[in-house]
Amino acid sequence: MPAEDFSLRTIAVPAYGPTLLYGLATGAILPVVAITARGLGATVALAALLITLTGVGSLLTNVPATVVTTRFGEKWALVAASAWCALAMVLAAAVPVLWVFAVAVFMVGMAGSVFGLARQSYLTEAVPLHFRARALSTLGGVNRIGVFIGPFAAAGAIHFLGTQGAYWVGAVAAVGAGILSFQVPDLALRSSGSGGSSGSGGPGGPAGRGPEDAPAPTVLGILRSHARVFRTIGIGVLLIAAVRATRQAVIPLWAQHIGLDPTATALIYGLSGAIDMLIFYPAGKAMDTWGRRSVAVPCMLIMGAGLGLLPLAGGPTGLLLAALLIGFGNGIGSGIVMTLGADFSPSPGRPQFLGIWRLLADLGTMGGPGLLAAVTALVSLSAGIGATAVLGLLGAAVLWRWVPGRKARAAASVGQGPPPAG
């Protein structure tokens, strides 16, 4: 259909249905991974280490995921990732052996890397440039809704089946995501003028499907040709991911520090997550209307401010206000990492670029909590949180310097490819 007549409703089920179910699958097991590990004989330290295996699996699979997506296409990558995730859930539920459980958690991270890359690559190709941020922010929002629903969906199964019930819920949801993925249109059958994103057309059509006589893009080649983007905006993306990952830990840690009970902590954390989920579409609309910088910079400034205020909270009211500010900042940045990756990804070569992009984000996701732990161990928890707040302000400065403003975005929309990173 013509780009000006595009509506998200036309691709809602194939684009967002699998994402909702996949988010539900991963959300269902989040509260019980450490509990399961302890039940299988792991020490507290080992149980904490096992939780990180999801991130490690994703980190190590980001670049190989580009091979899967390029070779088989987005549709079949989504199906394969869902099946792999379902298999991991079944192993975790049916084989009560610690090392098997560790492998299963690692497999969930592997599947998440392939699934995330494929869904981002698909939407980048399927959605016109002027709708891209709304499409990708909605993708991020739908995933968060799934993760939010997951623990509630698992609670009933846990009541009857024990902690294994959460993994059975995850397996069923992952299978459902795979089944819905069969409805994803094959981008190889789309013509370059069928509503795809700006810069993705041309003689070769969608990403990774260039002319037969053109050399196939490689990860190393993309890394070299787009080195300037990776070392500028890519650093900003790494900082976004670091602050986002750390915010999930600091709220419950500070709540415990000031003596709040688990019920109050869960309520504050839930309210922060709720405001995060409610504003993803307006954030995408703002990015499409006023440019990526209009959201990227406030996102980091607000999260940095919220983190900076957190150590000043001496009671539940102060903690709630800081948590709401952090949640709002994260919410307005819904989809910003994926949108920036889509904007600068070349075609052909999009899966390879996005694989590197996700690798940078995963490095931030693991590095942020690592910085928090290191500074907390050396100084104090408040100093660790303060260091994370500094990362937020630094990220805002990097993004302001390198993310193109509205004028550059307008120039790019006429088909000249991604705007200059400066």
Secondary structure, 3 states (H helix, E strand, C coil): CCHHHCCHHHHHHHHHHHHHHHHHHHHHHHHHHHHHHHHCCCCHHHHHHHHCHHHHHHHHHHHHHHHHHHHHHHHHHHHHHHHHHHHHHHHHHHCCCHHHHHHHHHHHHHHHHHHHHHHHHHHHHHCCHHHHHHHHHHHHHHHHHHHHHHHHHHHHHHHHHCCHHHHHHHHHHHHHHHHHHCCCCCHHHCCCCCCCCCCCCCCCCCCCCCCCCCCCCCHHHHHHHCHHHHHCHHHHHHHHHHHHHHHHHHHHHHHHHCCCCHHHHHHHHHHHHHHHHHCHHHHHHHHHHHCCHHHHHHHHHHHHHHHHHHHHCCCHHHHHHHHHHHHHHHHHCCCHHHHHHHHHCCCCCHHHHHHHHHHHHHHHHHHHHHHHHHHHHHCCHHHHHHHHHHHHHHHHHHHHHHCCCHHHHHHHCCCCCCCCCC
